[in-house]
Amino acid sequence: MKSVWILNHYAQEPGGPGGTRHYSLARSLMRNGWSASVIAASTEHGTGRERLMPGETMRLDTFNGVPFLWLRTASYSGNGVDRVRNMIGYTWSALKPEHTRQLERPDAIVGSSVHPFAAWAGLRLARRHGVPFVFEVRDLWPQTLVDLGRLSERHPMTMALRVLEQHLYKNAAQIVVLLPHAREYIEPLG
């Protein structure tokens, strides 16, 4: 049986608030001869609920045959510095070999970009394991932040995120896009 790891910082277990897309994808993959493990943050986006007990740095739970690896992340509220710290914490935690040791060795890794750092962790893990990296684009970073007026086109963070974005596109074996008309944005990037 082939195995895939799905990195989605904000993935939800069944019954959780918000989207359970990756849980549903994992169930579908199971019906087609794959095992799929979801790697997500312990802090629930939106509610701030902490899934791990004090002292736990990670935990592997299973929901209807789908393994969810919860990684300890810092709590936050809003979209400020604490949320960025949470994103970076998730990314580094996902890269620690001791955190993914419990999972079946992957044959492919999906990095889902609600933020690009989760996808970057997926790319790094795919390289470590010598397997294809699939880049799932769920938000256009940094363009969404520019369009919303959160970052200017010339801000150093915008430029750094553009370099990361192009790196992810160019190093993906496959790109999965969930946004309508995103192709028109992505193709000019190479």
C-alpha positions in Angstrom: 0.0 0.0 0.0 1.3 3.4 -0.9 1.4 6.2 1.6 1.0 10.0 1.4 1.5 12.6 4.1 -0.7 15.7 3.9 0.7 18.8 5.6 -2.1 21.3 6.4 -1.5 23.5 9.4 -5.2 24.1 9.9 -6.6 20.6 9.1 -9.7 19.6 11.0 -10.7 16.2 12.3 -14.3 15.1 11.5 -16.8 17.1 13.5 -14.3 20.0 14.0 -15.2 23.5 13.1 -14.2 24.5 9.6 -13.2 22.5 6.6 -12.5 18.8 6.8 -11.3 18.6 3.2 -8.1 16.7 4.0 -9.8 14.2 6.2 -12.3 13.5 3.3 -9.4 13.3 0.8 -7.6 10.8 3.1 -10.7 8.7 3.3 -11.1 8.7 -0.5 -7.4 7.8 -0.9 -7.9 4.9 1.5 -10.7 3.5 -0.7 -8.2 3.6 -3.6 -5.4 1.7 -2.0 -3.4 4.5 -0.4 -2.9 5.3 3.3 -2.9 9.0 4.0 -1.7 10.7 7.2 -2.7 14.3 8.0 -0.1 16.5 9.8 -1.7 19.5 11.5 -1.3 22.0 14.3 -2.4 21.3 17.8 -4.0 24.8 18.2 -7.3 25.0 16.4 -7.6 28.0 14.2 -10.5 30.2 15.0 -11.3 28.8 18.4 -7.8 28.5 19.9 -8.7 25.1 21.4 -5.6 23.2 22.3 -5.8 19.5 21.2 -2.7 18.3 23.2 -2.4 17.8 26.9 0.1 19.8 28.9 3.6 18.3 28.3 2.7 16.7 25.0 4.7 17.9 22.0 2.7 15.8 19.6 0.1 13.1 19.5 -1.1 10.6 16.8 -4.9 10.2 16.8 -6.9 8.1 14.3 -10.3 9.1 13.0 -12.1 6.3 11.0 -8.7 4.9 9.9 -7.2 8.3 9.1 -4.1 9.2 11.2 -3.9 12.8 12.4 -0.5 13.9 13.7 -1.1 16.9 16.0 2.0 19.0 16.5 2.3 21.4 19.4 2.0 25.1 18.3 1.8 28.3 20.3 -1.6 29.8 20.9 -2.6 33.0 19.2 -5.5 35.3 18.4 -5.9 37.5 15.4 -3.5 37.9 12.5 -0.5 39.5 14.2 3.0 38.4 15.3 1.6 35.5 17.5 0.0 33.9 14.5 3.2 34.2 12.5 5.0 32.6 15.4 2.4 29.8 15.4 3.0 29.2 11.6 6.8 29.0 12.0 6.4 26.8 15.1 4.3 24.3 13.0 6.8 24.4 10.2 9.8 23.6 12.4 7.9 21.0 14.4 6.9 19.2 11.1 10.5 19.0 10.1 11.7 17.2 13.3 12.3 13.6 12.4 11.2 12.4 15.8 7.8 13.8 15.2 7.0 11.9 12.0 8.7 8.6 13.0 5.3 7.1 14.0 3.9 7.6 10.5 4.2 5.1 7.7 7.1 6.1 5.3 5.6 8.3 2.6 5.6 7.6 -1.2 4.5 11.2 -1.8 4.0 14.4 0.3 1.3 17.1 -0.2 2.1 20.6 1.2 -1.0 22.6 1.5 -0.7 26.4 1.5 -3.0 28.2 3.6 0.4 29.7 4.3 3.5 28.9 2.3 5.6 27.7 5.2 3.6 24.5 5.6 4.1 23.8 1.9 7.8 24.5 2.3 8.0 22.0 5.2 6.3 19.5 2.8 8.9 20.2 0.1 11.7 19.7 2.7 10.2 16.4 3.9 9.7 15.2 0.3 13.4 15.8 -0.4 14.4 14.1 2.9 12.4 11.0 1.9 13.2 11.1 -1.8 9.6 11.3 -2.8 7.5 13.6 -5.0 6.2 16.9 -3.6 2.7 17.9 -4.5 2.0 21.6 -3.9 -1.6 22.3 -3.1 -2.4 26.0 -3.6 -5.2 27.1 -1.4 -4.2 30.8 -1.1 -2.0 33.0 -3.2 0.8 34.2 -1.0 1.9 36.9 -1.0 -0.6 38.2 -3.6 -3.6 37.9 -1.3 -1.8 40.0 1.4 -1.0 42.6 -1.2 -4.5 42.7 -2.6 -5.9 43.1 0.9 -3.6 46.0 1.6 -1.7 44.1 4.4 1.6 44.3 2.5 2.9 46.6 -0.1 4.3 45.3 -3.4 7.8 46.6 -2.4 7.7 45.4 1.2 10.7 43.1 2.0 8.3 40.4 3.3 6.4 40.5 0.0 9.7 40.0 -1.9 10.8 37.2 0.4 7.4 35.4 0.0 7.5 35.8 -3.8 10.9 34.0 -3.8 9.5 31.2 -1.6 6.4 31.0 -3.8 8.4 30.6 -7.0 10.6 28.0 -5.3 7.6 25.9 -4.3 6.1 26.1 -7.8 9.4 25.2 -9.5 10.1 22.2 -7.2 6.7 20.6 -7.2 6.2 17.4 -9.1 2.5 18.4 -9.3 0.5 21.5 -8.5 -3.1 21.2 -7.3 -5.0 24.5 -7.5 -8.3 25.0 -5.7 -8.9 28.6 -6.8 -10.7 29.6 -10.0 -8.5 31.4 -12.5 -5.3 30.8 -10.4 -3.7 29.4 -13.5 -3.5 32.9 -14.9 -1.5 34.0 -11.8 0.7 30.9 -11.5 1.8 30.3 -15.2 3.6 33.6 -15.6 5.7 32.7 -12.5 7.3 29.8 -14.5 
